[in-house]
Amino acid sequence: AVLAVQAWVGVSAAVNDRSIPFSAARETAHILIDAGLRDAPVFALHDEAASGVIAYLGVPTAFYGPGWREGSYVIWDKARLVPVDVAALVDRAAAVPRAVVLDCKATITEAPPDPRLVEWRRVEGAAESCVIYRVALSRPGSR
């Protein structure tokens, strides 16, 4: 009886996941791929949500703001508890051609987290949404 209940719950979860996806990672990755940005350097403001995008892109690594490191998966340690220095992350992304900045999480604010970020695409409809930002080209003498 216990096995039957577990099987029913597992099948129900699989059906729900196909009809109501938890994450916008797959759609976000497809948008980047369709735009020719599969191999663009990715900078993530939230590592646990953006790691799914990295997996769907099939790239070996991204730069994760939490923990301030490159990787392809989340390392759950104390380093990632330090608040992300968004300005420093954008500085780092601005130095790399074609970089994209991902803000993937449950709640997306209306304003970009840094004035140099320009919203390129927004992927909503899942429990975790994503906003894809591009770094605005700075003019000489500007930050």
KEKE-3310 file (N, C-alpha, C; in steps of 0.2 Angstrom, whole numbers, plus 5000, padded with zeros to 4 digits):
npx = (5004:5010:5020:5012:5005:5017:5021:5010:5011:5023:5021:5011:5018:5027:5019:5013:5025:5028:5017:5016:5029:5042:5053:5060:5071:5074:5067:5073:5086:5084:5080:5092:5100:5093:5096:5109:5117:5122:5135:5139:5147:5140:5133:5128:5115:5109:5113:5107:5095:5100:5108:5101:5099:5112:5114:5105:5110:5121:5134:5151:5153:5148:5148:5145:5137:5134:5145:5155:5162:5167:5158:5148:5138:5129:5138:5135:5140:5147:5152:5143:5133:5136:5131:5128:5138:5132:5136:5150:5149:5142:5152:5162:5155:5154:5167:5168:5165:5149:5143:5130:5118:5110:5095:5088:5075:5062:5054:5053:5059:5054:5063:5079:5093:5105:5109:5116:5112:5102:5086:5084:5076:5062:5057:5043:5030:5033:5037:5049:5056:5065:5075:5084:5098:5107:5123:5124:5132:5145:5148:5163:5171:5160:5154)
npy = (4994:5006:5008:5009:5022:5030:5029:5034:5048:5051:5050:5060:5071:5072:5074:5086:5094:5095:5101:5113:5121:5122:5130:5144:5141:5132:5139:5151:5148:5143:5155:5162:5154:5154:5167:5167:5167:5156:5153:5165:5174:5171:5179:5178:5183:5176:5160:5148:5147:5151:5141:5131:5136:5137:5123:5119:5127:5120:5124:5125:5133:5147:5164:5166:5177:5175:5169:5172:5167:5156:5143:5128:5123:5125:5128:5125:5134:5144:5155:5159:5166:5179:5195:5199:5210:5220:5230:5228:5215:5219:5227:5218:5210:5220:5221:5210:5205:5203:5198:5192:5196:5187:5187:5177:5171:5169:5181:5195:5211:5227:5236:5237:5229:5237:5253:5252:5241:5234:5229:5215:5203:5195:5182:5174:5166:5154:5146:5151:5165:5173:5186:5193:5202:5215:5223:5240:5249:5260:5277:5287:5293:5290:5280)
npz = (5000:5004:4994:4983:4986:4986:4973:4966:4971:4965:4951:4950:4954:4943:4932:4935:4935:4922:4916:4924:4926:4938:4937:4927:4920:4908:4898:4898:4895:4881:4875:4876:4868:4856:4852:4849:4860:4867:4871:4878:4891:4907:4921:4937:4948:4958:4963:4965:4957:4944:4941:4934:4922:4917:4916:4906:4895:4893:4895:4902:4914:4924:4931:4948:4958:4972:4984:4975:4964:4950:4942:4940:4947:4962:4977:4993:5005:5018:5012:5002:5008:5011:5006:4989:4980:4970:4961:4960:4953:4941:4936:4934:4924:4914:4909:4901:4884:4877:4888:4899:4912:4924:4933:4942:4951:4964:4965:4955:4954:4948:4944:4938:4947:4946:4939:4927:4921:4908:4905:4895:4892:4899:4908:4914:4923:4929:4945:4949:4941:4928:4924:4910:4908:4900:4900:4900:4887:4892:4891:4887:4901:4909:4922)
capx = (5000:5014:5023:5007:5005:5023:5021:5005:5013:5028:5018:5007:5023:5030:5014:5013:5031:5027:5011:5017:5036:5044:5058:5060:5078:5074:5064:5078:5092:5082:5080:5099:5102:5090:5099:5116:5121:5124:5142:5140:5148:5134:5135:5121:5114:5106:5116:5103:5091:5103:5112:5097:5100:5118:5113:5101:5114:5126:5141:5154:5153:5146:5151:5140:5138:5134:5151:5160:5166:5164:5156:5142:5133:5129:5142:5132:5144:5146:5154:5137:5129:5138:5126:5131:5140:5129:5140:5156:5147:5141:5159:5165:5152:5155:5173:5168:5161:5143:5141:5123:5117:5104:5092:5083:5072:5054:5051:5057:5057:5053:5069:5086:5097:5110:5107:5120:5109:5096:5082:5084:5071:5059:5054:5039:5025:5035:5038:5055:5056:5071:5076:5090:5100:5113:5126:5124:5138:5146:5151:5169:5170:5155:5156)
capy = (5000:5012:5008:5012:5029:5033:5029:5039:5054:5052:5051:5066:5077:5072:5077:5093:5098:5096:5106:5119:5121:5126:5135:5147:5139:5130:5144:5156:5145:5143:5162:5164:5150:5157:5174:5166:5168:5150:5153:5171:5174:5172:5182:5176:5186:5171:5154:5142:5147:5151:5134:5127:5139:5134:5116:5119:5130:5115:5127:5122:5137:5154:5167:5166:5182:5172:5165:5176:5161:5152:5136:5125:5121:5128:5126:5127:5135:5151:5161:5162:5170:5186:5198:5200:5216:5220:5235:5224:5210:5222:5229:5212:5208:5225:5220:5204:5206:5199:5196:5193:5195:5184:5188:5172:5170:5169:5188:5199:5218:5230:5240:5233:5230:5242:5257:5250:5235:5235:5223:5212:5199:5193:5175:5173:5160:5148:5148:5155:5168:5175:5192:5193:5209:5216:5228:5246:5252:5266:5282:5289:5297:5288:5274)
capz = (5000:5004:4988:4978:4987:4984:4965:4964:4972:4961:4945:4950:4954:4936:4928:4937:4933:4915:4915:4928:4928:4944:4935:4920:4917:4901:4893:4898:4891:4874:4873:4875:4862:4849:4851:4848:4866:4871:4874:4881:4898:4911:4928:4940:4955:4962:4960:4965:4952:4938:4939:4930:4915:4915:4914:4899:4890:4891:4896:4908:4920:4925:4937:4953:4963:4979:4984:4971:4961:4944:4943:4936:4952:4969:4983:4999:5010:5021:5007:4998:5013:5010:5001:4983:4978:4963:4957:4958:4948:4935:4934:4931:4918:4909:4906:4896:4879:4876:4894:4901:4919:4925:4940:4943:4958:4965:4965:4951:4955:4942:4943:4938:4953:4945:4934:4921:4918:4904:4904:4888:4891:4906:4908:4919:4923:4933:4952:4948:4935:4926:4920:4907:4908:4896:4903:4895:4885:4895:4887:4890:4907:4914:4926)
cpx = (5004:5018:5018:5006:5011:5023:5016:5007:5019:5026:5014:5012:5026:5025:5013:5019:5031:5022:5013:5024:5037:5049:5058:5067:5078:5072:5070:5084:5090:5082:5087:5102:5100:5093:5106:5120:5123:5130:5144:5142:5142:5137:5128:5121:5112:5109:5111:5098:5094:5107:5108:5098:5107:5118:5110:5105:5119:5133:5144:5154:5150:5149:5145:5142:5139:5140:5157:5165:5163:5163:5150:5136:5134:5134:5138:5136:5143:5148:5148:5132:5130:5134:5131:5132:5138:5134:5146:5154:5146:5148:5162:5162:5153:5162:5174:5163:5155:5141:5133:5123:5110:5102:5086:5081:5065:5051:5056:5055:5057:5059:5075:5090:5103:5108:5111:5117:5103:5093:5082:5077:5068:5055:5050:5034:5027:5036:5044:5056:5063:5071:5083:5092:5106:5116:5126:5131:5139:5149:5158:5168:5164:5157:5155)
cpy = (5006:5013:5011:5020:5033:5034:5034:5046:5056:5054:5058:5072:5077:5076:5084:5097:5099:5101:5113:5119:5125:5132:5138:5145:5137:5135:5149:5154:5145:5150:5164:5160:5153:5164:5173:5167:5162:5151:5160:5170:5175:5174:5181:5180:5181:5164:5148:5141:5147:5145:5130:5130:5137:5127:5115:5122:5125:5118:5125:5126:5144:5157:5168:5172:5179:5168:5168:5171:5159:5145:5134:5123:5125:5125:5129:5128:5142:5156:5164:5166:5177:5189:5200:5208:5217:5225:5231:5219:5213:5225:5224:5210:5213:5224:5214:5206:5201:5196:5197:5192:5192:5185:5183:5171:5170:5175:5192:5207:5221:5234:5236:5234:5235:5246:5255:5244:5237:5229:5221:5208:5197:5187:5174:5167:5154:5151:5152:5158:5171:5182:5192:5200:5209:5222:5234:5248:5259:5271:5284:5294:5295:5282:5268)
cpz = (5000:4998:4983:4979:4985:4976:4963:4965:4967:4954:4945:4950:4947:4932:4929:4935:4926:4913:4918:4930:4934:4942:4928:4917:4910:4896:4892:4894:4883:4871:4871:4869:4856:4847:4849:4854:4870:4874:4877:4888:4902:4918:4931:4947:4960:4959:4960:4959:4945:4936:4934:4923:4913:4912:4907:4894:4888:4892:4902:4914:4919:4931:4942:4958:4970:4979:4980:4968:4954:4946:4939:4940:4958:4974:4989:5004:5013:5016:5003:5002:5013:5005:4995:4982:4971:4959:4955:4953:4941:4932:4931:4924:4912:4906:4901:4890:4879:4882:4895:4908:4920:4932:4940:4950:4958:4963:4961:4953:4949:4940:4943:4944:4952:4939:4927:4918:4914:4903:4897:4887:4898:4904:4914:4918:4927:4941:4953:4942:4934:4922:4917:4906:4903:4900:4898:4893:4888:4890:4890:4895:4911:4917:4922)
residu = (ALA:VAL:LEU:ALA:VAL:GLN:ALA:TRP:VAL:GLY:VAL:SER:ALA:ALA:VAL:ASN:ASP:ARG:SER:ILE:PRO:PHE:SER:ALA:ALA:ARG:GLU:THR:ALA:HIS:ILE:LEU:ILE:ASP:ALA:GLY:LEU:ARG:ASP:ALA:PRO:VAL:PHE:ALA:LEU:HIS:ASP:GLU:ALA:ALA:SER:GLY:VAL:ILE:ALA:TYR:LEU:GLY:VAL:PRO:THR:ALA:PHE:TYR:GLY:PRO:GLY:TRP:ARG:GLU:GLY:SER:TYR:VAL:ILE:TRP:ASP:LYS:ALA:ARG:LEU:VAL:PRO:VAL:ASP:VAL:ALA:ALA:LEU:VAL:ASP:ARG:ALA:ALA:ALA:VAL:PRO:ARG:ALA:VAL:VAL:LEU:ASP:CYS:LYS:ALA:THR:ILE:THR:GLU:ALA:PRO:PRO:ASP:PRO:ARG:LEU:VAL:GLU:TRP:ARG:ARG:VAL:GLU:GLY:ALA:ALA:GLU:SER:CYS:VAL:ILE:TYR:ARG:VAL:ALA:LEU:SER:ARG:PRO:GLY:SER:ARG)
# end
